[in-house]
């Protein structure tokens, strides 16, 4: 997804949170790049009908306000009526919980997608993803470091460029705190962390599974869950960056319909290897 104003493709910062902002226009999710966030840039954005905020996000087809927690029809007014026009959201059935409950309902809907559920006449398999938390970081670092050292040995020789554990851990801490990024642990039947996933809208940020699971089909199942999540949110295409010399990863994505776009960049980690941009059309089976 590019910038709603200028069309520029989103890029990740070398460190710290992204300066791009997620917003809603005419009921649809958009992104706005830092350069377009000039005076008056929020004037054309949809606003929360309860509090007037433009801090809206669309998840699972429903718009919700990150400012006050309002959701659904109460959460937004297209290009906007700034003044609140509805009373504070009241609880369902006369109950007391309100905005918090509505936000929880949206989260619960997402969790149902991740768990799997009824589909047609049968049951989908259970998802191999669950929400990642800070408590997962120790196990995550072991899994990610082991996989990177083995898969990227030709790109980052460990004698010269050892895996930057502290830097990668800090990046995960920032991303786990970012409401625009969805981070998931890939888990085995016992619930043990055996991989990791992070997505920001249509951008596939991070993906990997434990070395001992390679060839087991776990990565394919985890990818299928990510794809299902995108489709459930109305995402029609996605993109990622992969090391040019990482043939194994490139084959994995190409078998699933991803293709190089012709764009390239360089990694922020020395020796700054080339990264290729890949994209996929999610409207195709």
BELCORGI-V643079 format. One line per field, one symbol per residue. ss: DSSP state (H for helix, E for strand, L for the rest). A space follows every 10 residues. Layout:
ss->???
This chain:
ss->LEELLLLLEL LLLLLLLLLL EEEEELLEEE EELHHHLLLL LLLLLLELLL LLLLLEEEEL LEEEELLLLL EHHHLLELLL LLLLLLLLLL LHHHLLLLHH HHHHHHHHHH HHHHHLLEEL LEELLLLLEE ELLHHHHHHH HHHHHHHHHH HLLLLLLLLL LLLLHHHHHH HHHHHHHLLL LEEEEEELLL LLEEEEEEEE LLEEEEEEEL HHHLLLLHHH HHHHHHHHHH HHLLLLEEEE EEELLLHHHH HHHHLLLLEE EEEEEELLLL LLLEEEEEEE ELLLL
